[in-house]
């Protein structure tokens, strides 16, 4: 018996010694340590107010501060409760509408300790419908809503009524925006003077556009402080903004206590392991690669493809970082302003598509980390129109199409021209490009090939803020573009419906007609999969023929993550999930 105890003790000591040696070796080979996470982003977030800043960098950062009723599970892509206690109950109504009943999580609270309620959710929807708040990209999605009823007896309970069934009803109701704290953004209760039904009524729109109280509220709500100031931004999420040094860093610190901790890991959407998350904007891809080579960063996304492949194949760096290339729901393309007189003919737009060598771009710019596409629908979805083939690179065919559209080189200067409204106009196009390296390389390759067909391309490199401003104002001819698909059914309203083509909307190409709008609307209310898939394919053919964009590819992410973390990546944007990353040593 005594000998057995000694052997057991010896075995325990050897295991502990082995574990200590392993940890010591890990510490020795890694410069970085601890649970805090430092993230390199290629652009600085434009803001932390969800109704003012919609770019991918901003929405990624906003998730540290705010929460949705339901959010996407990064493993399955399915909606799961985040602020809700459970999934909603659903009832079909005799009038053709649908009722959704919700209960907020009983422990969900704001920073002031007050509960998150149905009134906060209703307030969030009213923010979207305030005509003086720049939230036009969200409004088309809410067209199916009828009303929201809160419960004075149980503030956490509320019901959402819809006018009709909608294929993305639950996704829109629960995930269109994070819930905003009414007490913080509307302490005087101004928006309580307006019902959601009134704000959604198109007959009252002009009245509300002239409403001075709504104007004053919107001016206050959209102030810079509500978008960037640490004391103003923040919601029910696990972190607070401690610092924003413009161009340098955004620092998020874990709240202590935070209401969601006791429900992790049972509900992974309520997990937040790092005590501190810092975002470091680094635009220069070479500088980003240098940070990795010097082990000065924990996570870096959207790395230069060449750097990514070289570092991935470096055995030494592979001991420090995991280089991940998950399939992404990201679509790369070129916007075409179809209202521009030089570009209003589909033949001209198809000619430009023939001048883009997508295979060369995929191989030389993205090092094979992409697949060509011929539609704005993710090719992995079963209603992707597989019969549509990518437009082939063909300079001679581009010349033919330009000639058929009336563009010829009449003065022998190497650039085709045409008379428009009595004036000779050269086919000279400005191409707006953000400063990331792949976008610049795509523009240069396109410029070189276009010149061979008599099309002069002037490349204008703008920082992301200036690019976005130009696009929102529709002050462009061509522009690089990248949008993320969603792992759900596609509502094409935001990007392709004509009501989204106004300044600030996401239909930046002015694509659309009464017929295309009708197809989009029919898709949204068609619950029969076979019929809906057929409509999706008809719409894709319309886009293909009209050519409002030049499709390039769908890509894979290029992410480096420090190996001290038990990390994973996902096809669900943003592909990496720092709040869910724990130290490997903690799991042993």
N, C-alpha and C positions, 0 to 999 in steps of 0.2 A: 504493500500500500504506500509506504514511504517512498519507495523507488518510483512508483507510478506518479506520485505528486512531483517528484524531482524532474522526471522526464517531461511532464506537462508544463512545468515552469520553464524548463530549458527550451521547449518548443515555442512557448509564448514569447520568451525573450528573443529567440531567433527571428520570429515573425516581426516583432516590433523593431528589431535592429535592421532587418531587411527593408521594412517600410521606411524607416528613418533614412537609410542609405539611398533608397529610391528617391525620396523627397529631396535629399541633399543633392543628388545628381541632377534632378530636375531644376532645382534652384540654381545650381552651378551653370547649367547650360542656358538659362534664361535670365536676361537682364530685368525684364518686367515681372512684377509680382503683384499680388493683392487682387481684390475683387472689383476695384474701381475699373471702369472701362473708358478708353479714349478712342473715339471714332473719327476717322477722316471722311469728310464729305467733299465732293468736288465743287459744290456751291454752298454758299451760306444760306440757311433758310431765310425766306423773305419776311416771315412773321410767324407768330404763335397764336394768332386769332384765327380760328377755323373758318370764319366768314370773310376773311380778308386775304388769306394766304393759302393757295390751293396747290402749289407745286409739290412735287414728290419729297423734296428735302424738308419743306415745312410740315407736311402732314406726318412725316416720320417723327419729327421732333415733338409735334403736338400730342402724340400718343403717350408721351411720358407724363403729360399734365392732365389730359382729359380722357374720358371714357365714353364708349358707346353703350346703347341699350344691349346690343349684341355685337360681337365682332367675329372676324374670321379666325377659325382655328388654323394656326400655321401648318399643322400636320395634314389635316384633311381638307382644308378650304371650306368647311361647313360653318354656318353661323352658330355661335354658342352664346349663352347669356354672359354678359359682363356686368352691367349695372342692374340687370334684372335678376329676380330670385329664381325664375324658371322661364321656360319657353312660353310664348303667349298661347292663350286658348283662342280658337278661331270659330266664328259662327257665320254661315251664309244667311243673308237677310232676304225677306220676301221681295224687297224693292230692287233686288239685283246687286246690292252692295254687300260688303263684308264687314264684320265687327271683329276687332282684335282686342283682347283684354290683357292688360299687363299689370305686374306688381314689381315695384322697385325692390332691390335687395334690402332687407330690414336693417343692415348695418352700414349701407352706403351713406357717407356723409361728405359735406363740403369742408373746407379748411376752417370754417367758423364753428364746426361741430353740428350744424343743422343738417337734417336729412335731405337727401336728394329725392325730389317729389315729382309727381305728374305735372305740377305747375312749372317746374324747371324745363321739362320736356316741351310743354306747350309754349313756353317762352322761346325756346330754341327755334321752333317752327315759325313763330311770329317774327323772329329776327330775319329768317330767310325771306319772308313775304313783305318786310318793310321795303318799299320801293326805293328808299334812299340809301340802303345798304347794298354794296356791290356783290350781291349773291345770286345774280341772274343765272349762273351755271347750274344752280340747284333747283330753281323754280319749276322748270319743265317736268321734273321728276315727281313733283307734288300735285300735279294736275288731277290725279285720281282720288285725292283725299276729299272727304266731306267735312268732317269735324273731329275734334278731340274733346272728350268729356272727362273732367277730373272729378274726384270724389271728396267732398268736404269732410265726410266722416272718416275717410281713410286716405290721407294725402299721398300715400305711396301707390295707390291704385288709380289707374286711368284706362280709358277705352278710346280706340281709334276707329273711326267709321270711314269706309271708302264708298265712293259712288258706284264702283264697278270692280270686278276682279282685275288683277294686274299681275303679270308674270313675276314681277320683282317686288311685290307689295311688302313682304316681310323684310327684305333686304333694305328697301328704301326707308320704311318706317323706323327700323332699328339701327341702321348703319349709314344713313346719308350724312350725318354730322354727329360729332360727340355732343353730349348734353352740356349746356352752358349754365353756369350758376346765375340765377335771376338776382339773388341778393347782391352780387358783386357788380353786375353790369347794369342793373336797373333798380338801384336802391329806392328810388321815388315811385316805382310801380307804374311808370308811364305807359308801358305796353299793355298793362292790364285794362286800359281804357279802350282797347280795340280787340274785337274778337277775331279769331283765326278765320272764320267764315267771311267776315267783312274784308279782311286784308286779302283774301283769295278771290273776292268778287271782282271780275273785270270791269263791271259797270261802275265800281267805286274807285277804280285806279286813279283817274284824273283827280278826284277829290283828295286822295291820299298823297298824290304827288305834290299837291299844293298845301298839304297839312304842315303847319309850322312846328307843331310839337314833334311829329315824326321826323321832320328834318333836323330839329335840334337834338333829338335823341340819337339819330344816326350819326351826326357829327361827333357827338361825344363817344359813342360806341366804337367808331372807326378811328379814334385818335391813335396816335403813335404809341401812347402809353398802354393802351389796351391790346397792342400788338407785340410789344417788346419789353415793357417795364416789369421787373421781377415782382413788384408789389401788386401788379394788376393782373397779369396772366396767371392762369392756373385754375384747376377744377378738382374733380374727385379722384384724379389719378395719383399714382404713388410718389411722384416727384414734384418738387417745386423748382422754379428757375432761380438760381442763386446769382448768376452773373451772365451778362451778355456784353462782351467786348467786341465791338463790330470788327469783322474781318479777322478776329483772333480766336474766339472761343465762345461757346455757350455751355454753361455748367448747370447740370440738374442734380439736385441732392435729394436723397430718399427722405420722405417724411417719417418721423418717429414720434408717436405711433402712426401707422396707416391702417385704415379699416380693413383692407383686403388681405392682410398677412395671414390671418387665421384660417382663410379659405384656400390657401395654397399649400400643397400642390394639387388638391382635389380639383380645383378649377384653375387650370394653367393660365387663363386670361387674367387672373388676379395675382400672378406671381411677379415679383420684382426683386431680384437678388442683389444687383450691384448697389452699394451705398451711394455711388456717384457715377454719373454718366456725363462725359464731356464730348462735345462736338467741336472738331477743329476743321474749319473750312480750308482746303488746300486745292486751289484750282489747277496748278501746274502738275501734270501727270508725272513728270520726272521727279518733282519734289515728293510726290506721294510714294513713288517707288523707293526713293532715298529713305523715307521714314521707315518703310518695311525693312529695307536692308540694314538699317541701323537699329532695328527693334525698338522704335520710338512710338509705335502705335499699336492698338489692339485689334481694331477692325478697319478695313479699307474696302470700299465698294467702288464699282465702275472704274476699275483700274485700266490703264492703257492696255489693250490686248497684247501687244508685243511684250511689254513689261511683265504682264501676268503670266504668259507662257514661259518666258525666260526664268522668272522666279519660281514658278511651279516646278520647273525641271532642275532646279538647283537643290542638290541633296542637303546642303547645310541649312538653307532657308526652310526646307521642308521639316526639319526638326523643330523649328520655332513656330512656323505658321502652317495652317491648313489652307490650301488654295482650292476654293470651291467654285464650280461653274454650274449651278443648278439651272434648269430650264426656267426661263422667265416669261411672264405674260407681258412682254415689252415689244412694242411695234415701232420700228424705225422707218421713217418715210420723209418725203419732201413736200411741204405745203405749196400749193399753187393758188394764187389769188385769181379766181376765175372772173372777177369783176374788172380786172385790169384789161384795157382794150387790146393789149398785145397778147393776152392769154385767154380771151373769152371764147376761142374756138377750140372744141375738143380735139381737132386734128393737130393743132399746135401743141396741146398738152400731151397727146400721145407721142408726137415727135420727140418732145423732151424726155419722155419715159424711155424711148429707144436709145437715147444718148447716155443713159446711166448704166454702167456695166456693174450690175449687182454681184455677179460672181467674183469679179475682181475685188470689189469692196469687201465681200465676206472673207475672201482668202487673204488679201494683202492688208486690209485695215483691221479686221477682226480676227485674223489668224484662224479662220475656220469655225469660229464660235458663233455660228448663226445659220439660219435656213431662209432661203428666199420665199417670199409670200406674194400673193396676188390679190389679197383682200384685207380689209381692216378687221376681219374676224380671226381669232386665234386658230391656227390650223389644227390644233388638237381637239377642237370641238366638232361634234358629229354633224353640224349643219354648215361647216366650212365648205364653200363651193369648190370642190376639187377639180371640176372641169375647167376652171379658169387657170390658165397657165401664166407664169410670170412673163412680163413684156420682155422680149429678147433684146439684147444689145445689138443695134443695127443702124449704123450711121447712114447708110444709103437709103434705108426706108424712112429715116427721119427727114432726109432731104426731100424725098418724094412728098411726104405729108406736108412739109412746110410750103412746098411749091403749090400743092393743091389748095392750101389755105391762102395763097396769094403772096407768099413771102419769097422774094428772089433778090439776088445781089445785082441791083441795077446800075451801081456805080463802080463795081469792081474793087471795093475796099475790103472784101473778105467777110462782110457781115450782111446778111439778108435784110431786106427792107420792104416796106409796104406803105401805101397811102392810107391813112386813117383820118377821117373827117377832113380830107383835102390836104393833109400835111404828111410829108414823107417821114416815116418813123423807122429807125433802125431796131433790129431785134437785139437790144441790149438790156439785160435783166440784172437787177440787183438781187443777190442771194444773201439773206441774213443768216449768220451762223454764230452759235454760241462758242466760247473759246476752248471747249474740250477738244482734245487731239483727234479723235475719230471723226467728229463733225467737220473739222478743218480739212482732214484728208479726203473725206467724201466730196467736199466742195471743190477741192483742187482737181480731183480725178474727173468730176463732172465738167468743170471749166475746160479742161484739156480736150475732152471728147466733144463738147458742144461747139467749140471753135471750129472743129473739122466740118461741121454742118452749117457754119455761118452764123452761129448764135454766140454772142459775146456775153460772158458771165462776169459780173463784178462782185467779188466776195467782200462782204462787210461783216467784220467780226465785232459782235456786241457782247457785253457782259449780260448775264442772265436777266437782270432787272430791266435793262434797256431793251433786250430782245422781247421780253414779255410785254412791255409797254407798247412797242411797235406792233406786236401781234394783236393785242387787245384793241388798238386803234385801227387795225387793218392797214397799216402803213408799210406794206411790203409787197414784193412781187413773187419771190421764192424764199423759202425759209426751211431750215432743218427742223425736223419734228420727231418726237418720241413720246408715245403714250402707253400707259399700262392697261392691258386687258384686265378683266376681273374674272375670278373663277366661278362665275355665275352666268345666267342667261344675259345676253346683251340687250340693254335698252339703248337704242341708237339715237335717242332724242337729243342728248346733250351735244354730241359731236356732229350729227348729220341733219337734224330737223331745221327747217328754215327759221323757226322762232329762236334758235340759238345763234343766228348769224349776226345779231346786233353787236355793237361794240361791247367787249367784255365777255361775250358768249364764246363757247368753245367751237362753234362751226366757223372756223377761221378761213375756210375756202369759199364761202358763199354757195356751197353745193345745195341743191334741193329744188323741188317743184311741188306742186299740189299732189301729183301722183306719188312721189317718193315720201312726202309727209304722210299720206294716207296709208302707205305700206308700213311705215314705222308705227303708226298708231294702231294698225290692225295687229301687228306682231305683239304689241304690248298687252292687248286684251285677249289674245288667242291662247287658251290653255291646252288645246289639243296639240300634242307635240308634232305629229305628222304634218298638220296644216301649218304650224308655226315654222317648222324647218323649211318648208317649201317657200314661205314668204321671205325668210332670211336669205335664201339662195337667190330669189328674184332681186332682192335689194342689192346683193353683192354684184350681180350682173349690171345693175344700173350704175353703181360706182365704177365698175370696170370700164364701161363704155364712156362715161363722162370724164374720167381721169382727173378728178380734183386734187389728187395727191399722186406722187410717184412712190409706190411701195418699194421698200428695200429688203427688209428681213425681220424675222423675230429672232431675238438673241438669247444667249446664255449670260447669266451674271458672271462677274469676275470679282470675287471676294476673297480677301485674305483675313483669317481669324487666328488670333494667338492660341497656341495649343494648350495653354494652361487652363483654358475653359472647356467645359463639356458643352460644345456648341453644335448647332445644326443649321442647315439652310433650307429654304422652302421656295416653291414657285409662287407662293402668295407674297405680294409686295409687302415690305421692301426686300424680301428674301433673307434678311438676317434679323435676329430678335435678341438684342443685348439684354433686355429685361429678364430673359429666361435663361441666361448663361450663368452657370455656376462653375466654381473652380473644380478641376478634376480631383484635386487632393481631398476636397470635402466629400466626394462621393465614394472614396476608397475606404 
